[in-house]
Amino acid sequence: MSNHGLENAPEDVKLAVDLIYLLESNEIAPQTALRALEMVKKDLERKLAQES
């Protein structure tokens, strides 16, 4: 997807593209990335639960 196509994309899509770029440009192994993303997911879910 080109940058032009992203300017109208939803914020979550833009963030996903940025994260993929960050992981790939830093040559992060897929398993490492998945473990880190799971930690981030759990942290964000905990924060959402506290807001409720």
Secondary structure, DSSP 8 states (H G I E B T S, - for coil): --HHHHTTS-HHHHHHHHHHHHHHHTT--HHHHHHHHHHHHHHHHHHHHHH-
